[in-house]
Amino acid sequence: MDAERVVIILLDGVGVGALPDAEKYGDEGSNTLVNTAKAVGGLKLPNLEKLGLGNIEKIKGVTPLSSPGASYGKMAQKSAGKDTITGHWEIAGIILDKPFPTYPNGFPKEIIEKFEKLIGRKVLGNVAASGTRIIEEYGREHLRTGFPIVYTSADSVFQIAAHEDVIPLNELYDICLTARKLLVGKHAVGRVIARPFVGKPGNFIRTSNRKDFTLEPPKENLLDCIFKAGMDVIGIGKIGDIFAGRSLKKIVKTKDNIEGIERTKDFLIDGCKRGLIFTNLVDFDTRYGHRNDPRGFADALEEFDKRLPEIIFYLKDKDVLIITSDHGCDPTTPSTDHSREYALLLVYGKNIKAVNLGIRNTFADLGASVADMLGTSLPPYGESFADVLMHHNDGK
């Protein structure tokens, strides 16, 4: 194949309909994109509509086209689970048999006791909670005792909050590393997260010194294949954390979707000669999906749609843009958790045919296709659909 650069923009949490096994996860009837559109009286997404978004699902306000500008389809998830890491890893060619463990009632006593012994102090909390609420609830006691606050969420995470004046950053990071080494086997959570904060009771503020300690991907994946071929692999947003920094030439953290879009443009203009730019836009999920805010979710989608032409403007003749997702996070259901949904799939480029890619059996088909387009070795799982996309096929 003859692609020069592939850009994957992943709209975190933007699912397109419940998977056949969604009921096992309590997600029957979830459809993040369709339900959000209904809740706000229709979405205005003219640029995504031109690419063929309305051809994937019936979305209020988004018209299906007889000649869309991109190839379109959706992808079923083969891995167990519905979290961010599982979705991204599957795109990259890693299928997980078991979901990462979650702890809706806090962590088991034996884990907490071992952890306290290792760090030489007690912990506060050990509940599933919102990060802002937990520091309000335990912050005063934390200031008095110096004990770190441990909490989790609907995701597979072990989060440790501490005031930067009470437990300095380097010490907090060391405590997180201790937790990361402890949480293995059946308790191997996807991420241990340092959650530093500052301020006074009644006015605590989380700082930008958050740090994620992620499990290493267990197998070779798409990023390894491209990196080993000597090409650029750029991770923007959460990508560096999700892949534990492996096989990434550059890691760029972002504070919101707009910064993610800006950094993607920067690397398209100057910063990636050949290879992969992988961008995660997380606001849909964290700011709106988990907070059951369909209006905010819709506004973020419309904002992305407005900025999409700027990204397309900087694509060269042999570049490919892929827009996809990793799971659902339906803001219209009672749950504030992720939802087990199909991932959307739009593939655009000057040398890309607009075809219906149907329903792929696994997210891994996307990773296999990217490797195929760039001419690298293929990840362990996934069936490439690159041959049906490219106008210029060199016989591979």
C-alpha positions in Angstrom: 0.0 0.0 0.0 1.1 3.6 -0.4 -0.1 5.7 2.4 2.4 8.2 3.7 0.8 9.2 7.0 -2.2 7.8 8.8 -4.1 10.0 11.4 -6.4 8.2 13.8 -8.6 10.6 15.7 -10.4 8.7 18.4 -13.6 10.3 19.8 -13.4 8.8 23.3 -16.8 7.4 24.3 -18.7 8.1 21.1 -20.3 4.7 20.5 -22.8 4.0 17.8 -25.2 1.4 19.3 -25.3 -1.5 21.8 -23.4 -4.6 20.9 -25.3 -7.9 20.9 -23.9 -8.8 24.3 -24.5 -5.3 25.8 -27.2 -6.7 28.2 -24.4 -8.7 30.1 -22.9 -5.3 30.9 -26.2 -3.6 31.8 -26.1 -1.6 28.6 -29.0 -2.8 26.5 -30.5 0.1 24.6 -27.4 2.3 24.8 -26.5 4.3 21.7 -24.4 7.3 22.5 -24.6 9.1 19.2 -28.2 8.4 18.4 -29.6 8.9 21.9 -27.6 12.2 22.3 -29.0 13.5 19.0 -32.5 12.6 20.1 -32.1 14.2 23.5 -31.0 17.6 22.0 -33.5 17.6 19.1 -30.9 16.8 16.4 -27.1 17.3 15.8 -25.6 19.8 13.4 -22.6 17.9 12.0 -22.3 19.0 8.3 -18.7 18.0 7.9 -19.0 14.5 9.4 -22.3 14.2 7.4 -20.3 14.8 4.2 -17.9 12.0 5.1 -20.8 9.6 5.7 -21.6 9.6 9.4 -25.3 9.4 8.7 -24.7 6.2 6.6 -23.5 4.4 9.8 -26.6 4.9 11.9 -29.9 6.9 11.7 -28.8 10.0 13.6 -31.3 12.9 14.1 -30.1 15.9 12.1 -27.5 13.9 10.1 -28.5 12.9 6.6 -27.3 9.6 5.0 -25.8 10.4 1.6 -25.8 8.4 -1.7 -22.2 9.4 -2.4 -20.4 10.1 0.9 -16.9 11.4 0.9 -15.3 8.6 3.0 -15.6 4.9 3.6 -17.9 4.2 6.5 -18.9 1.3 8.9 -18.8 0.2 12.5 -16.7 -2.2 14.5 -17.8 -4.8 17.1 -15.6 -5.3 20.1 -14.1 -8.8 20.5 -12.4 -8.2 23.8 -14.2 -8.5 27.1 -14.9 -5.2 28.8 -15.7 -1.7 27.8 -13.0 0.6 29.1 -10.6 2.9 27.3 -7.4 0.8 27.4 -9.3 -2.3 26.2 -10.7 -0.4 23.2 -7.4 1.2 22.2 -5.5 -2.0 22.6 -8.0 -3.9 20.5 -7.7 -1.2 17.7 -3.9 -1.9 17.9 -4.4 -5.6 17.6 -4.5 -7.0 21.2 -7.7 -9.0 22.2 -8.3 -9.4 25.9 -10.2 -12.5 27.2 -11.0 -11.0 30.5 -12.0 -7.4 31.3 -9.7 -5.4 33.6 -11.0 -5.7 37.3 -13.2 -3.0 38.7 -14.0 -2.3 42.3 -17.5 -0.7 42.8 -17.3 -1.3 46.6 -13.6 -0.3 47.0 -10.5 -2.5 47.1 -10.3 -5.8 49.1 -9.0 -5.5 52.6 -5.9 -7.7 51.8 -4.8 -5.3 49.1 -5.3 -2.1 51.2 -3.5 -3.7 54.2 -0.5 -4.8 52.0 -0.4 -1.3 50.4 -0.5 0.5 53.8 2.4 -1.7 55.0 4.5 -1.0 51.9 4.1 2.8 52.1 4.3 2.9 55.9 1.0 4.8 56.4 -2.7 4.3 56.5 -5.0 5.4 53.6 -8.3 7.3 53.6 -11.4 6.6 51.5 -11.1 3.3 49.6 -14.4 3.9 47.8 -15.7 4.4 44.3 -16.2 8.2 44.0 -15.9 11.3 41.9 -12.4 12.8 42.1 -13.6 16.3 43.1 -16.0 15.0 45.7 -13.5 12.6 47.3 -11.0 15.4 48.0 -13.8 17.6 49.5 -14.9 14.7 51.7 -11.4 13.6 52.9 -9.2 16.6 52.2 -9.3 18.1 55.7 -8.5 14.7 57.3 -5.7 14.2 54.8 -4.2 17.6 55.7 -4.3 16.6 59.4 -3.0 13.0 59.1 -0.9 13.0 55.9 -2.7 9.8 54.8 -3.2 9.6 51.1 -6.8 9.3 49.7 -7.4 6.1 47.7 -10.5 5.8 45.5 -11.7 4.2 42.2 -14.4 4.8 39.6 -16.4 2.7 37.1 -13.1 2.2 35.2 -10.3 -0.2 36.2 -8.3 2.4 38.2 -6.6 2.7 41.6 -6.4 6.5 42.2 -4.3 8.2 44.8 -5.1 11.8 45.7 -2.7 13.9 47.9 -2.2 17.6 48.6 1.1 18.7 47.0 2.2 20.4 50.3 1.5 17.3 52.3 2.9 14.6 50.0 5.3 16.1 47.5 4.9 15.1 43.8 7.9 12.8 43.7 6.8 11.0 46.8 3.2 10.6 45.4 4.6 9.2 42.2 6.7 6.7 44.2 3.6 5.6 46.2 1.8 5.1 42.8 4.7 2.9 41.6 4.4 0.9 44.7 0.7 0.4 44.0 1.4 -0.5 40.4 3.9 -3.3 41.5 1.4 -4.6 44.0 -1.6 -4.7 41.6 -0.8 -7.7 39.5 -2.5 -11.0 38.7 -6.3 -10.9 39.3 -5.9 -7.4 40.7 -4.0 -6.0 37.7 -6.0 -2.8 37.2 -5.6 -0.9 34.0 -4.2 2.2 35.6 -2.8 3.6 38.8 -3.3 7.3 38.8 -1.6 10.0 40.9 -4.2 12.8 41.5 -2.4 15.7 43.2 -4.3 18.8 44.4 -3.7 22.1 46.1 -5.8 24.7 48.1 -7.7 24.8 51.3 -10.8 23.0 52.7 -13.8 24.2 50.7 -11.6 25.2 47.8 -9.4 22.3 46.8 -8.3 22.2 43.2 -6.8 19.3 41.3 -3.5 20.2 39.5 -2.2 19.3 36.1 0.5 17.1 37.7 -1.7 14.0 37.3 0.4 10.9 36.2 -0.9 7.6 35.0 1.0 4.3 35.6 -0.5 2.0 33.0 0.0 -1.7 32.4 2.3 -2.4 29.5 0.6 -3.8 26.5 1.0 -7.7 26.8 1.8 -8.3 23.1 3.3 -6.7 20.1 0.8 -4.2 18.6 0.3 -1.7 15.8 2.5 1.0 17.5 5.4 -1.5 17.8 5.0 -2.6 14.1 5.2 1.1 12.8 8.0 2.1 15.3 10.1 -1.0 14.3 9.7 -0.1 10.7 11.5 3.2 11.5 8.5 5.5 11.0 7.2 8.2 13.3 4.6 7.2 16.0 3.0 10.3 17.6 0.7 10.0 20.6 -1.6 12.9 21.4 -3.8 13.2 24.5 -4.1 10.0 26.5 -2.3 7.8 24.0 1.0 7.8 25.8 -0.6 6.7 29.0 -2.8 4.0 27.3 0.3 2.3 25.7 2.6 3.0 28.7 4.8 5.2 26.5 5.9 2.2 24.4 6.9 2.6 20.7 6.0 6.3 20.7 8.5 8.8 19.2 6.6 11.8 20.7 4.1 12.0 23.5 2.0 15.1 23.7 -0.4 15.6 26.6 -3.5 17.8 26.1 -5.9 19.6 28.4 -9.0 19.3 26.2 -10.3 18.4 22.7 -9.3 21.8 21.2 -5.7 21.4 22.2 -5.8 17.8 20.8 -7.0 19.2 17.5 -4.4 21.9 17.5 -1.5 19.5 18.2 -2.7 17.1 15.5 -2.6 20.0 13.0 0.9 20.9 14.2 2.2 17.4 13.5 0.5 17.4 10.1 2.1 20.7 9.2 5.6 19.8 10.4 6.5 17.0 12.7 5.5 13.7 11.1 7.2 12.7 7.8 5.9 9.2 7.6 3.9 7.0 10.0 1.1 7.4 12.5 -0.5 10.3 14.4 -2.8 8.8 17.0 -5.0 11.4 18.8 -7.5 10.8 21.6 -10.1 13.5 22.2 -11.4 12.7 25.7 -13.9 15.5 26.5 -16.9 13.6 25.2 -16.3 10.9 27.7 -14.9 12.6 30.8 -16.8 15.9 30.7 -20.1 14.9 29.3 -20.7 11.1 29.1 -19.8 10.3 32.6 -21.7 13.4 33.8 -24.9 12.5 31.9 -24.8 15.8 30.0 -26.2 15.3 26.5 -26.2 19.0 25.6 -22.5 19.3 26.5 -21.8 16.1 24.6 -23.7 17.5 21.5 -21.8 20.8 21.7 -18.5 19.0 21.9 -19.4 17.0 18.8 -20.5 20.1 16.9 -17.2 21.9 17.9 -15.2 19.0 16.6 -17.2 19.0 13.4 -16.4 22.7 12.9 -12.7 22.1 13.3 -12.6 19.0 11.1 -12.0 20.9 7.8 -8.8 22.4 9.3 -7.4 18.9 9.8 -8.5 17.8 6.3 -6.9 20.9 4.9 -3.4 19.8 6.0 -3.7 16.2 4.6 -1.3 15.4 1.8 -2.2 13.3 -1.3 -1.0 10.1 0.3 -2.4 10.7 3.8 -5.3 8.9 5.4 -7.6 10.2 8.1 -9.5 7.7 10.3 -12.2 8.8 12.8 -13.2 6.2 15.3 -14.1 5.5 18.9 -13.2 3.0 21.7 -16.6 2.4 23.5 -19.8 4.2 24.3 -20.6 6.6 27.2 -24.3 7.3 26.7 -25.2 10.5 28.5 -28.9 9.7 28.3 -29.0 6.5 30.3 -29.2 6.4 34.2 -25.7 4.9 34.3 -22.7 7.2 34.4 -20.4 4.3 33.3 -19.1 3.5 29.8 -21.5 1.5 27.6 -20.7 -1.6 25.6 -21.2 -0.3 22.0 -20.0 -0.5 18.4 -17.2 1.9 17.5 -17.8 4.2 14.6 -15.5 4.1 11.5 -14.9 6.7 8.9 -11.8 6.5 6.6 -11.0 9.5 4.4 -8.2 10.4 2.0 -7.6 11.7 -1.5 -6.7 8.2 -2.6 -9.4 6.5 -0.6 -12.6 5.1 -2.2 -15.9 5.7 -0.4 -17.2 2.2 0.3 -19.5 0.7 2.9 -17.1 -1.3 5.2 -20.1 -2.9 7.0 -19.8 -4.2 10.5 -16.2 -5.4 11.3 -15.8 -8.4 13.6 -13.3 -6.6 15.8 -11.7 -3.2 16.3 -8.4 -4.9 15.4 -9.4 -4.8 11.7 -8.6 -1.1 11.9 -5.0 -1.6 13.2 -4.4 -4.3 10.6 -5.6 -1.9 7.9 -3.3 0.9 9.1 -0.2 -1.4 9.1 -1.2 -2.6 5.7 -1.6 1.0 4.3 1.8 1.9 5.7 3.5 -1.3 4.5 4.6 -2.5 7.9 4.3 -6.0 9.5 0.7 -6.6 10.8 -0.3 -6.8 14.4 -1.3 -10.2 15.9 -5.1 -9.9 15.3 -7.3 -8.2 12.7 -8.2 -8.5 9.1 -7.1 -5.6 6.9 -9.7 -3.9 4.7 -7.0 -1.7 3.1 -7.2 -3.4 -0.3 -10.9 -2.3 -0.8 -10.0 1.3 0.1 -7.0 2.3 -2.0 -7.3 3.6 -5.5 -3.6 3.0 -6.0 -2.9 -0.7 -5.2 0.7 -1.8 -5.6 -0.2 -5.5 -5.6 0.4 -6.1 -1.8 
